[in-house]
Amino acid sequence: TKHASSAAEDGLFSESEMLMEMRRVFLELLGEAYKFQLEIGELDEKEDSGVLYAMLRDSVELAINEVEHSQGAIHDWKWTEKFRLFPSSNSSSFSLREEPKAGQDPVSSLNSQISAAKSEHSSFVAAARNRFRARCIRLDVLSAIAFQQGHKMAEVKLRFYFNRIDDEDDDGTNHGTTRRIKPILDQVLEESQTQVSKAQEMLDKEVGRRDLEVILSHYCARILIRRLMKFTEQNAEDGLLGKIEARNYLIDMDQRVRNVMAKTLEQLLSPECDDQHLEQVLDSVLEEGNNNENGDKTHLHPQDLQIENC
């Protein structure tokens, strides 16, 4: 960014080149924002076989490639959407035969068996399809939330860099650089907001309010557990927890993260949702975190968080 501002000051970049450079810098900051979300537990590189983080990371790389070669606007949500999965599931073939009962017409027996098998098979396929769709909806919501958060972080960082250049202008070190960069900055930030709006539009149109509440509440629970896991690891490194004790805690909390995932799918597939227990879990985690911030680092007991039933 400093090199770009210096080149802009010297008149080495045309307006279009400065705009392309600003877009590229923003997208690189966006990639760093996704990495930071990994560090603070908002994303998990191992979760869902790494699909979510890989999707966001690849969307940045594809958007940078598009910006550099076509010199067009930022369209990274377009690439994120290309990774969305809503395949149609066709009924697969089946083969089922039983011997007809004594005195029963073989043809009518076969027809009744086929009808029963079709009904059972259709129910199984429908359940599998619904479960897969619930997973897809969950990934869509989490990708949109991470996408919006990443853009917000990248926008803040880009403004910070611009303000630093503006301060140098006030000192007389950069003569008029901000006058050339400000309109370009505003355009890039506007393009970013357009992408954020598209992500929000997808959530508004394709995700029901109840489903969104279920996914986000459980998503918050998983973030808190991941952060508690990182805190446990840090305590083990600092010698405040024994290695065996820390390992047992981490194994237990990893299972609890999986349980929250299973409960998310269960509630997405259920007609009703009761988050009373989940609220108790969140309160318990927050209380544990407050105790740790107050210096009570010797009483870390993740087994007290009854997440297996949430």
The 8 nearest C-alpha neighbors of each residue, nearest first, counted from 0:
[[1, 3, 2, 4, 24, 160, 21, 5],
 [0, 2, 4, 3, 5, 164, 160, 6],
 [3, 1, 5, 0, 4, 6, 7, 8],
 [4, 2, 0, 6, 5, 1, 7, 20],
 [3, 5, 7, 1, 6, 2, 8, 0],
 [6, 4, 8, 2, 7, 3, 1, 9],
 [5, 7, 3, 9, 11, 8, 4, 2],
 [8, 6, 4, 10, 5, 9, 12, 11],
 [7, 9, 5, 176, 6, 10, 4, 173],
 [10, 8, 6, 7, 11, 5, 12, 4],
 [9, 11, 7, 8, 12, 6, 13, 5],
 [10, 12, 6, 9, 7, 13, 8, 5],
 [13, 11, 10, 7, 16, 17, 6, 14],
 [12, 14, 16, 15, 17, 11, 10, 7],
 [13, 15, 17, 16, 18, 12, 183, 179],
 [16, 14, 18, 17, 13, 19, 12, 70],
 [17, 15, 19, 13, 18, 14, 12, 20],
 [18, 16, 20, 14, 15, 19, 12, 21],
 [17, 19, 15, 21, 16, 20, 183, 14],
 [18, 20, 16, 22, 17, 21, 70, 23],
 [19, 21, 17, 23, 18, 22, 16, 24],
 [20, 22, 18, 24, 23, 19, 17, 25],
 [23, 21, 25, 19, 20, 24, 187, 18],
 [22, 24, 20, 26, 25, 21, 63, 19],
 [25, 23, 21, 27, 22, 26, 20, 28],
 [24, 26, 28, 22, 23, 27, 21, 29],
 [27, 25, 29, 23, 28, 24, 59, 22],
 [26, 28, 30, 24, 29, 25, 23, 31],
 [27, 29, 31, 25, 153, 26, 30, 32],
 [30, 28, 26, 32, 153, 27, 31, 149],
 [29, 31, 27, 33, 32, 28, 59, 26],
 [30, 32, 34, 28, 29, 33, 35, 27],
 [31, 33, 29, 35, 149, 30, 34, 28],
 [34, 32, 36, 30, 35, 31, 149, 29],
 [35, 33, 31, 37, 36, 32, 30, 38],
 [36, 34, 38, 32, 37, 33, 31, 39],
 [35, 37, 41, 33, 39, 34, 38, 42],
 [36, 38, 42, 34, 35, 40, 39, 43],
 [37, 39, 35, 36, 40, 34, 41, 42],
 [40, 38, 36, 37, 41, 35, 226, 42],
 [39, 41, 37, 42, 222, 225, 38, 226],
 [42, 40, 36, 222, 39, 37, 43, 38],
 [43, 41, 37, 40, 36, 44, 52, 39],
 [42, 44, 46, 45, 37, 40, 41, 52],
 [43, 45, 49, 46, 52, 42, 37, 51],
 [46, 44, 49, 43, 48, 47, 50, 52],
 [45, 47, 43, 49, 48, 44, 50, 51],
 [48, 46, 49, 50, 45, 51, 44, 43],
 [49, 47, 46, 45, 50, 44, 51, 53],
 [48, 50, 45, 44, 46, 47, 51, 52],
 [51, 49, 53, 48, 47, 52, 54, 46],
 [52, 50, 54, 53, 49, 142, 55, 138],
 [51, 53, 55, 54, 50, 49, 44, 56],
 [54, 52, 56, 50, 55, 51, 57, 49],
 [53, 55, 51, 57, 52, 56, 50, 58],
 [56, 54, 58, 52, 53, 57, 51, 79],
 [55, 57, 53, 59, 58, 54, 52, 30],
 [56, 58, 60, 54, 59, 55, 53, 61],
 [57, 59, 78, 55, 61, 79, 56, 60],
 [60, 58, 62, 57, 56, 61, 63, 26],
 [61, 59, 57, 63, 62, 58, 64, 56],
 [60, 62, 64, 58, 63, 59, 57, 65],
 [61, 63, 65, 59, 75, 64, 60, 58],
 [64, 62, 66, 60, 65, 61, 23, 67],
 [63, 65, 61, 67, 62, 66, 68, 60],
 [64, 66, 62, 68, 63, 67, 69, 61],
 [67, 65, 70, 63, 71, 64, 69, 68],
 [68, 66, 64, 65, 70, 69, 63, 19],
 [69, 67, 65, 66, 70, 64, 71, 63],
 [68, 70, 71, 65, 66, 67, 64, 72],
 [71, 69, 66, 67, 68, 19, 72, 65],
 [70, 72, 69, 66, 73, 65, 19, 67],
 [71, 73, 74, 66, 190, 70, 22, 187],
 [72, 74, 75, 190, 62, 66, 71, 22],
 [75, 73, 76, 77, 72, 62, 194, 78],
 [74, 76, 62, 77, 78, 58, 73, 59],
 [77, 75, 79, 78, 74, 194, 80, 198],
 [76, 78, 75, 80, 79, 74, 81, 58],
 [79, 77, 58, 81, 75, 76, 80, 61],
 [78, 80, 76, 81, 58, 77, 82, 54],
 [81, 79, 77, 83, 82, 78, 76, 139],
 [80, 82, 78, 79, 83, 77, 84, 76],
 [81, 83, 80, 79, 84, 54, 78, 58],
 [84, 82, 80, 81, 85, 139, 79, 135],
 [85, 83, 86, 135, 82, 81, 132, 139],
 [84, 86, 87, 83, 132, 135, 131, 136],
 [87, 85, 84, 88, 132, 83, 128, 89],
 [88, 86, 89, 85, 128, 84, 90, 132],
 [87, 89, 86, 90, 128, 124, 91, 125],
 [90, 88, 91, 87, 124, 86, 92, 128],
 [91, 89, 88, 92, 124, 121, 120, 93],
 [90, 92, 89, 93, 88, 124, 120, 121],
 [93, 91, 90, 94, 120, 89, 117, 95],
 [92, 94, 91, 95, 120, 116, 117, 90],
 [95, 93, 96, 92, 116, 113, 117, 91],
 [94, 96, 93, 97, 116, 113, 112, 109],
 [97, 95, 98, 94, 112, 109, 113, 99],
 [98, 96, 99, 95, 112, 109, 108, 100],
 [97, 99, 100, 96, 105, 108, 109, 101],
 [100, 98, 108, 105, 103, 97, 101, 104],
 [99, 101, 103, 102, 98, 108, 105, 104],
 [102, 100, 103, 99, 104, 98, 105, 108],
 [101, 103, 100, 104, 99, 105, 108, 107],
 [104, 102, 100, 101, 105, 99, 108, 107],
 [103, 105, 107, 106, 108, 102, 99, 100],
 [106, 104, 108, 107, 99, 109, 103, 98],
 [105, 107, 109, 108, 104, 110, 103, 111],
 [108, 106, 110, 104, 109, 105, 111, 103],
 [109, 107, 105, 111, 106, 110, 99, 104],
 [108, 110, 112, 106, 107, 111, 105, 113],
 [111, 109, 107, 113, 112, 108, 114, 106],
 [110, 112, 114, 108, 113, 109, 107, 115],
 [113, 111, 109, 115, 110, 114, 116, 108],
 [112, 114, 116, 110, 111, 115, 117, 109],
 [115, 113, 111, 117, 116, 112, 110, 118],
 [116, 114, 112, 118, 117, 113, 111, 119],
 [115, 117, 113, 119, 118, 114, 120, 112],
 [118, 116, 120, 114, 115, 119, 121, 113],
 [117, 119, 121, 115, 116, 120, 114, 122],
 [120, 118, 116, 122, 121, 117, 115, 123],
 [119, 121, 117, 123, 122, 118, 116, 124],
 [120, 122, 124, 118, 123, 119, 117, 125],
 [123, 121, 125, 119, 120, 124, 126, 118],
 [122, 124, 120, 126, 121, 125, 127, 119],
 [123, 125, 127, 121, 126, 122, 128, 120],
 [126, 124, 128, 122, 123, 127, 121, 129],
 [125, 127, 129, 123, 128, 124, 122, 130],
 [128, 126, 124, 130, 125, 129, 131, 123],
 [127, 129, 125, 131, 126, 130, 124, 132],
 [130, 128, 132, 126, 131, 127, 125, 133],
 [129, 131, 133, 127, 132, 128, 126, 134],
 [132, 130, 134, 128, 133, 129, 127, 135],
 [131, 133, 135, 129, 134, 130, 128, 136],
 [132, 134, 130, 136, 131, 135, 129, 137],
 [135, 133, 137, 131, 132, 136, 138, 130],
 [134, 136, 132, 138, 137, 133, 139, 84],
 [137, 135, 139, 133, 138, 134, 132, 140],
 [136, 138, 134, 140, 135, 139, 133, 141],
 [139, 137, 135, 141, 140, 136, 142, 134],
 [140, 138, 136, 142, 137, 141, 135, 143],
 [139, 141, 143, 137, 138, 142, 144, 136],
 [142, 140, 144, 138, 143, 139, 145, 137],
 [141, 143, 145, 139, 140, 144, 146, 138],
 [144, 142, 146, 140, 141, 198, 145, 147],
 [143, 145, 141, 147, 146, 142, 148, 140],
 [146, 144, 148, 142, 147, 143, 149, 141],
 [147, 145, 143, 149, 144, 148, 142, 150],
 [148, 146, 150, 144, 149, 195, 145, 143],
 [147, 149, 145, 151, 150, 146, 144, 152],
 [150, 148, 146, 152, 32, 151, 147, 29],
 [151, 149, 153, 147, 152, 148, 154, 29],
 [150, 152, 148, 154, 149, 153, 147, 155],
 [151, 153, 149, 155, 150, 154, 32, 156],
 [154, 152, 29, 150, 156, 28, 155, 151],
 [155, 153, 157, 151, 156, 152, 150, 158],
 [156, 154, 158, 152, 153, 157, 159, 151],
 [155, 157, 159, 153, 154, 158, 152, 160],
 [156, 158, 154, 160, 159, 155, 153, 161],
 [159, 157, 161, 155, 160, 156, 162, 154],
 [158, 160, 156, 162, 157, 161, 155, 163],
 [161, 159, 163, 157, 158, 162, 156, 164],
 [160, 162, 158, 164, 163, 159, 165, 157],
 [163, 161, 165, 159, 164, 160, 158, 166],
 [162, 164, 166, 160, 165, 161, 159, 167],
 [165, 163, 167, 161, 162, 166, 168, 160],
 [164, 166, 162, 168, 163, 167, 177, 161],
 [167, 165, 169, 163, 168, 164, 162, 170],
 [166, 168, 170, 164, 169, 165, 172, 173],
 [167, 169, 173, 165, 171, 166, 170, 172],
 [168, 170, 166, 167, 171, 165, 172, 173],
 [171, 169, 167, 168, 172, 166, 173, 165],
 [170, 172, 168, 169, 173, 174, 167, 166],
 [171, 173, 167, 170, 168, 174, 169, 166],
 [174, 172, 168, 171, 176, 167, 175, 8],
 [173, 175, 176, 168, 171, 172, 8, 177],
 [176, 174, 178, 177, 173, 168, 179, 8],
 [177, 175, 8, 178, 179, 174, 173, 180],
 [176, 178, 180, 179, 181, 175, 165, 164],
 [179, 177, 175, 176, 181, 180, 182, 174],
 [178, 180, 177, 176, 181, 182, 175, 183],
 [179, 181, 177, 183, 178, 182, 184, 176],
 [180, 182, 184, 183, 177, 178, 179, 185],
 [183, 181, 185, 184, 180, 186, 179, 178],
 [184, 182, 186, 180, 185, 181, 18, 187],
 [183, 185, 181, 187, 186, 182, 180, 188],
 [186, 184, 182, 188, 183, 187, 189, 181],
 [185, 187, 189, 183, 184, 188, 190, 182],
 [188, 186, 190, 184, 189, 185, 22, 191],
 [189, 187, 191, 185, 190, 186, 184, 192],
 [188, 190, 186, 192, 191, 187, 185, 193],
 [191, 189, 187, 193, 188, 192, 73, 186],
 [190, 192, 188, 194, 189, 193, 187, 195],
 [193, 191, 195, 189, 194, 190, 196, 188],
 [192, 194, 190, 196, 191, 195, 189, 197],
 [193, 195, 197, 191, 196, 192, 76, 198],
 [194, 196, 192, 198, 197, 193, 147, 199],
 [197, 195, 199, 193, 194, 198, 200, 192],
 [198, 196, 200, 194, 199, 195, 201, 193],
 [197, 199, 195, 201, 200, 196, 143, 194],
 [200, 198, 196, 202, 201, 197, 203, 195],
 [201, 199, 197, 203, 198, 202, 196, 204],
 [200, 202, 198, 204, 199, 203, 205, 197],
 [203, 201, 199, 206, 200, 205, 204, 198],
 [204, 202, 200, 201, 205, 206, 199, 207],
 [205, 203, 201, 202, 200, 206, 207, 199],
 [204, 206, 202, 201, 203, 207, 200, 136],
 [207, 205, 202, 203, 204, 211, 210, 208],
 [208, 206, 210, 209, 211, 205, 203, 204],
 [207, 209, 211, 210, 212, 206, 203, 213],
 [208, 210, 212, 211, 207, 213, 272, 206],
 [211, 209, 213, 207, 212, 208, 267, 214],
 [210, 212, 208, 214, 209, 213, 215, 207],
 [211, 213, 209, 215, 210, 214, 216, 208],
 [214, 212, 210, 216, 211, 215, 209, 217],
 [213, 215, 211, 217, 212, 216, 218, 210],
 [214, 216, 218, 212, 217, 213, 211, 219],
 [217, 215, 219, 218, 213, 214, 212, 220],
 [216, 218, 220, 219, 214, 215, 221, 213],
 [217, 219, 215, 221, 216, 220, 214, 222],
 [220, 218, 222, 216, 217, 221, 215, 223],
 [221, 219, 217, 223, 218, 222, 281, 224],
 [220, 222, 224, 218, 223, 219, 256, 225],
 [223, 221, 219, 225, 40, 220, 224, 41],
 [222, 224, 226, 220, 221, 225, 227, 219],
 [223, 225, 227, 221, 226, 222, 228, 220],
 [226, 224, 228, 222, 227, 223, 40, 221],
 [227, 225, 229, 223, 228, 224, 40, 230],
 [226, 228, 230, 224, 225, 229, 231, 223],
 [229, 227, 225, 231, 226, 230, 249, 224],
 [228, 230, 226, 232, 231, 227, 233, 225],
 [231, 229, 227, 233, 228, 232, 226, 234],
 [232, 230, 228, 234, 229, 233, 227, 235],
 [231, 233, 229, 235, 230, 234, 228, 236],
 [232, 234, 236, 230, 235, 231, 237, 229],
 [235, 233, 237, 239, 231, 236, 232, 240],
 [234, 236, 240, 232, 238, 233, 237, 239],
 [235, 237, 233, 234, 238, 232, 239, 240],
 [238, 236, 234, 235, 239, 233, 240, 232],
 [237, 239, 235, 240, 236, 234, 241, 242],
 [240, 238, 234, 237, 235, 297, 241, 296],
 [241, 239, 235, 238, 234, 245, 242, 244],
 [240, 242, 244, 243, 245, 235, 238, 239],
 [243, 241, 245, 244, 246, 235, 240, 238],
 [242, 244, 246, 245, 241, 247, 240, 248],
 [245, 243, 241, 247, 246, 242, 248, 240],
 [246, 244, 248, 242, 247, 243, 241, 240],
 [245, 247, 249, 243, 248, 244, 242, 250],
 [248, 246, 250, 244, 245, 249, 251, 243],
 [247, 249, 245, 251, 246, 250, 252, 244],
 [250, 248, 252, 246, 251, 247, 253, 228],
 [251, 249, 253, 247, 248, 252, 246, 254],
 [250, 252, 248, 254, 249, 253, 247, 255],
 [253, 251, 255, 249, 254, 250, 248, 256],
 [254, 252, 256, 250, 255, 251, 249, 257],
 [255, 253, 257, 251, 252, 256, 258, 250],
 [254, 256, 258, 252, 257, 253, 306, 307],
 [257, 255, 253, 259, 258, 254, 221, 252],
 [258, 256, 260, 254, 255, 259, 261, 253],
 [259, 257, 255, 261, 260, 256, 307, 262],
 [258, 260, 262, 256, 257, 261, 263, 255],
 [261, 259, 257, 263, 258, 262, 256, 264],
 [262, 260, 258, 264, 263, 259, 265, 257],
 [261, 263, 265, 259, 260, 264, 266, 258],
 [264, 262, 260, 266, 261, 265, 259, 267],
 [263, 265, 267, 261, 262, 266, 133, 268],
 [266, 264, 262, 268, 263, 267, 269, 261],
 [265, 267, 269, 268, 263, 264, 272, 262],
 [266, 268, 264, 265, 269, 210, 263, 133],
 [269, 267, 265, 266, 264, 270, 133, 130],
 [268, 270, 266, 271, 267, 265, 272, 264],
 [271, 269, 268, 272, 266, 267, 265, 209],
 [272, 270, 269, 273, 266, 267, 268, 209],
 [273, 271, 266, 274, 270, 269, 213, 267],
 [272, 274, 275, 271, 276, 277, 266, 309],
 [273, 275, 277, 276, 278, 272, 309, 213],
 [276, 274, 278, 277, 273, 279, 309, 280],
 [275, 277, 279, 278, 274, 309, 280, 273],
 [276, 278, 280, 274, 279, 309, 275, 281],
 [279, 277, 281, 275, 280, 276, 282, 274],
 [278, 280, 276, 282, 277, 281, 283, 275],
 [279, 281, 277, 283, 278, 282, 284, 304],
 [282, 280, 278, 284, 283, 279, 285, 220],
 [281, 283, 279, 285, 280, 284, 286, 278],
 [284, 282, 280, 286, 281, 285, 279, 287],
 [283, 285, 287, 281, 286, 282, 288, 280],
 [286, 284, 288, 282, 287, 283, 281, 289],
 [285, 287, 289, 283, 288, 284, 282, 290],
 [288, 286, 284, 290, 285, 289, 283, 291],
 [287, 289, 285, 291, 286, 290, 284, 292],
 [290, 288, 292, 286, 291, 287, 285, 293],
 [289, 291, 293, 287, 288, 292, 295, 286],
 [290, 292, 295, 288, 294, 296, 293, 289],
 [293, 291, 289, 294, 290, 288, 295, 296],
 [294, 292, 290, 291, 295, 289, 296, 288],
 [293, 295, 291, 292, 296, 290, 297, 289],
 [296, 294, 291, 290, 297, 293, 298, 292],
 [297, 295, 291, 294, 298, 299, 239, 290],
 [296, 298, 295, 299, 239, 240, 294, 291],
 [299, 297, 296, 300, 295, 291, 290, 287],
 [298, 300, 297, 301, 296, 287, 231, 291],
 [299, 301, 302, 303, 298, 248, 304, 287],
 [302, 300, 303, 304, 248, 299, 252, 251],
 [301, 303, 304, 300, 305, 251, 248, 252],
 [304, 302, 301, 300, 305, 283, 306, 299],
 [305, 303, 302, 306, 301, 280, 283, 284],
 [306, 304, 307, 303, 308, 280, 302, 309],
 [307, 305, 309, 308, 304, 255, 280, 259],
 [306, 308, 305, 258, 309, 255, 259, 254],
 [309, 307, 306, 305, 276, 258, 262, 259],
 [308, 306, 277, 276, 307, 262, 259, 305]]
